[in-house]
Amino acid sequence: MGLATYARKRDFSSTPEPARGGRRGGRIFVVQLHHASHRHFDFRLELDGVLKSWAVPKGPSFDPAVKRLAMEVEDHPIAYATFEGDIPKGNYGAGHVDVFDSGTWEAIGDARTGLAAGELKFVLHGDVLRGSWVLVRTRRQGSKQQWLLIKHQDAYAGERDADAFVDPKTDRPIALAQRRKVWAGPRRRDRARRPRPPAAA
């Protein structure tokens, strides 16, 4: 898809979002909590020099039985992976952006083949999102591709969702130390088994 659509939607003289750039050097992923006209989580995977991006209205769920809608949006520059701040009113996507989680990802099989076929399986290595996941394309809604983001059953699966890692008072991502406490707590489904805590920062 490239960055032409991304650039066309933005006036970089009035938004602090990066126009381009960012270091390539591995497959990074980032999830951003975006308080735009509709609160959602932006899920992004680095591939072929850009961040492939999906808007996930309810955020990722760690429960394999829960399938979360993910609307494919325009590619973003790799520099966007560290973007936080306010997109001013009057601009596309106006509202506050926080980095919710970041790390690296690896495809299960060939990423380009999976993306083209509409079934991209991958493993995430983040502070919050970990283990095996899949994006499954379901249909086209207007000009946008509709996908489902689904957690696979593994050591990191459970009945939590993304909002377990968000402060309910501020609606901002909680600090890393607090995230570790969330991970250390027992899962409701099976209190005898606990997911491994994230690696030290």
C-alpha positions in Angstrom: 0.0 0.0 0.0 2.9 2.4 0.7 2.7 5.7 2.4 0.9 7.8 -0.3 -2.5 7.4 1.4 -1.0 8.2 4.8 0.6 11.4 3.5 -2.5 12.5 1.5 -4.7 12.4 4.7 -2.4 14.6 6.7 -1.1 18.2 6.8 2.3 17.9 8.4 2.5 21.6 9.0 -0.3 21.3 11.6 0.1 17.7 13.0 3.2 16.5 15.0 2.9 13.0 13.4 6.0 11.9 11.5 5.8 12.3 7.7 8.4 9.6 7.1 11.5 7.9 8.6 12.3 5.4 11.3 15.0 2.8 11.5 14.5 -0.5 9.7 16.2 -3.3 11.3 13.8 -6.0 12.4 10.2 -6.6 12.7 8.8 -4.3 15.4 5.3 -4.0 16.5 3.4 -1.3 18.4 -0.1 -0.9 19.8 -1.2 2.7 20.4 -4.3 3.7 22.4 -5.9 6.4 20.3 -8.6 8.7 21.8 -9.9 10.0 18.5 -13.6 10.5 17.7 -14.0 6.9 18.7 -11.6 5.4 21.2 -9.7 2.5 19.7 -6.3 0.7 19.7 -4.1 0.9 16.7 -2.3 -2.4 16.0 0.8 -2.1 13.8 3.3 -4.6 12.4 6.5 -3.7 10.6 6.8 -5.2 7.1 8.5 -4.1 3.9 9.6 -0.8 5.4 6.2 0.4 6.7 3.9 -0.3 9.6 1.0 -2.4 8.4 -1.9 -1.0 10.5 -5.3 -2.0 11.8 -7.8 -0.2 14.1 -9.1 -2.5 16.8 -12.1 -0.8 18.5 -12.2 -2.9 21.6 -8.5 -3.6 21.8 -6.8 -7.1 21.7 -8.2 -9.9 23.9 -6.2 -12.6 25.4 -9.2 -15.0 25.3 -9.0 -17.3 22.2 -12.8 -17.5 22.2 -13.0 -13.7 21.7 -12.6 -12.5 18.1 -11.8 -8.7 17.9 -12.7 -6.7 14.9 -9.7 -5.1 13.2 -10.2 -2.7 10.4 -7.2 -2.4 8.1 -6.1 1.2 7.6 -3.3 2.9 5.7 0.3 2.0 6.1 2.2 4.2 8.5 6.0 5.1 8.6 8.2 3.2 10.9 8.8 6.4 12.8 5.2 6.3 13.9 6.0 3.4 16.3 7.3 5.9 18.9 4.7 8.6 18.3 2.8 9.8 21.4 1.0 13.1 21.9 -2.0 15.1 20.6 -3.1 15.3 17.0 -4.8 18.8 16.9 -8.4 19.3 16.2 -9.2 19.6 12.5 -6.7 17.0 11.5 -7.3 13.5 10.5 -7.5 11.3 13.6 -7.5 14.2 16.0 -7.1 13.2 19.6 -4.5 11.9 22.1 -2.2 8.9 21.3 -0.3 6.8 23.8 2.0 3.9 23.1 0.2 1.0 24.8 2.7 -1.7 24.0 5.7 -2.4 21.7 8.2 -5.1 21.0 9.1 -7.4 18.2 7.1 -10.0 16.2 7.9 -13.0 14.1 5.7 -14.5 11.4 4.6 -18.1 11.5 5.3 -19.1 7.9 5.8 -16.4 5.3 4.3 -13.0 6.3 3.7 -11.7 2.8 1.9 -14.9 1.7 -0.2 -14.9 4.9 -1.2 -11.3 4.5 -2.1 -11.7 0.9 -4.1 -14.9 1.7 -5.9 -13.2 4.5 -4.6 -15.3 7.3 -1.5 -13.9 9.0 -0.2 -15.9 12.0 2.5 -14.5 14.2 4.2 -14.4 17.6 4.4 -11.2 19.6 7.2 -10.4 22.1 6.0 -7.3 24.0 5.5 -6.1 27.6 1.8 -6.7 27.3 1.0 -8.7 24.1 2.8 -12.0 24.0 2.5 -15.4 22.4 0.8 -16.6 19.3 -1.9 -14.6 17.4 -3.6 -14.6 14.1 -5.2 -11.9 11.9 -8.0 -13.3 9.6 -9.5 -11.3 6.8 -13.3 -11.6 6.7 -14.7 -9.2 4.2 -14.4 -5.7 2.6 -16.4 -2.9 4.2 -16.4 0.0 1.7 -12.8 0.7 0.9 -11.5 -1.0 4.0 -10.6 -4.6 4.6 -12.2 -6.1 7.7 -10.2 -8.6 9.8 -10.4 -10.4 13.1 -7.6 -10.4 15.6 -7.6 -13.6 17.6 -5.3 -15.0 20.4 -4.1 -18.6 20.0 -4.3 -20.9 23.0 -0.9 -20.9 24.7 0.7 -19.9 28.0 -0.3 -16.3 27.6 -4.0 -16.9 26.9 -6.6 -16.0 29.4 -9.7 -14.0 30.0 -8.0 -10.6 30.1 -8.3 -7.9 27.5 -6.4 -4.8 26.7 -8.3 -2.7 29.2 -6.8 -4.7 32.1 -3.6 -2.7 31.3 -5.3 0.7 31.2 -5.9 3.0 34.2 -9.7 3.2 34.5 -9.5 6.7 36.0 -7.3 8.3 33.4 -7.9 5.9 30.5 -4.2 5.9 29.9 -1.8 2.9 29.8 -0.6 1.9 33.2 3.1 2.0 34.1 5.3 -1.0 33.3 5.7 -2.0 36.9 1.9 -2.2 37.2 1.7 -4.2 34.0 4.0 -6.8 35.6 1.6 -7.0 38.6 -1.3 -7.6 36.2 0.6 -10.4 34.5 1.6 -11.9 37.9 -2.0 -12.1 39.1 -4.0 -15.3 38.5 -6.3 -15.7 35.5 -9.9 -16.0 36.3 -10.3 -19.1 34.1 -7.6 -21.1 35.7 -6.1 -19.7 38.9 -3.7 -22.7 39.2 -1.8 -21.6 36.0 -0.2 -18.2 35.6 1.4 -16.7 32.5 5.0 -15.9 32.6 5.8 -12.3 33.5 7.3 -10.0 30.9 11.1 -9.9 30.7 12.8 -7.1 32.5 13.0 -3.8 30.6 
